[in-house]
Amino acid sequence: MAMVCVSDFEAYAKKYLPKIAWDYFAAGADDCTTRDENILAYKRIRFRPRMLRDVSVMDIRTKILGSEISFPVGIAPTGFHQLAWPDGEKSTARAARAMGTCYIASTYSTCTLEEISAAAPGGLRWFQLYIHRNRAVSQQLVQRAEALGFQGLVLTADLPYTGKRRDDVRNGFRLPPHMKLKNLEGAFEGDDCSEYGLPPNSLDPSVTWNDIYWLRSLTRLPIIIKGILTREDAELAVKHGVQGIIVSNHGGRQLDEGPATIDALVEVVEAVQGRVEVYVDGGIRKGSDVLKALALGAKCVFIGRPALWGLAYKGEEGLQNVLRILQDEFRLSMALAGCASVSEIGPHLVQPSKL
């Protein structure tokens, strides 16, 4: 089967992953309205391409927080990569390094931060943090990540509790016994574990904006906040000194019937006025989606499920294939829209989404 576009990898993963793993990765909250809307919202945006612009030499590189990446697509934090491929996050790290882009490793990795670092020395990596009720656990994770050379700390803000994902409930989803949340091993000794391999209610639902100051006291790493969808929260993020915002609705897995991320992006970009970098995840399936996101003000996009589909296909090689397809499609879309470099992309390139 020729793997021509990202949806080919989705079809492969759906066919060959165990149903319980596929359902876990695919799940959205409640009716999955937001999950599906993330994709549909891109389809409503139309280009305004420019002609005769000399696109003989293309430069698709960009920088995020001062680090160069080969093209503006990074890998979003997702949990449990061993559900997709035996080497798990080690393969993800290798593929990201090979493609010259950023990988955000999840708190809920099935490999340790040390294993991830050793698998791809020198790769650009950020660490995604969930704050647990046991703050010492979170503090140690942050300090381990910094010591290992991770270059950014991504705080997920949209998960005080886990959204209701019906297929996981129906399937009685549990992490298989041979898989562990490796970064949290030993942190919750003697506690009964829930379906996600942690004691129930181990996440701290009392986290507030003031906890950004606590994190800043622990680390010199830049803090990026993930899960922002409104101008009010974007303003608060800037006020509390974060360096970046990832506009995200957790792949539609948390509150259903919020905005599609590409629609929320416009509001957030307008609010921050260039004071911090803004990124977006959710619903990116083609290189032209990346171009639309950049036109609307994102510095770069992050992919979640498509990375897992690549892993499910052929591990590191499969994920490189997915990234390469998006890279080639992005380059072609840019050229056909009349942009020879990322700096030429702007709001003039799109007609706004007609809701």
PyMOL commands that set and color helices and strands:
alter all, ss='L'
color gray80, all
select helices_A, chain A and resi 6-16+19-26+33-43+81-83+89-98+113-119+135-147+166-171+182-184+210-218+231-239+250-252+261-272+287-295+305-337+342-344+347-349
alter helices_A, ss='H'
color red, helices_A
select strands_A, chain A and resi 46-47+62-64+67-69+73-75+103-105+125-129+152-156+223-228+244-247+277-281+300-303+350-351
alter strands_A, ss='S'
color yellow, strands_A
deselect
rebuild
show_as cartoon
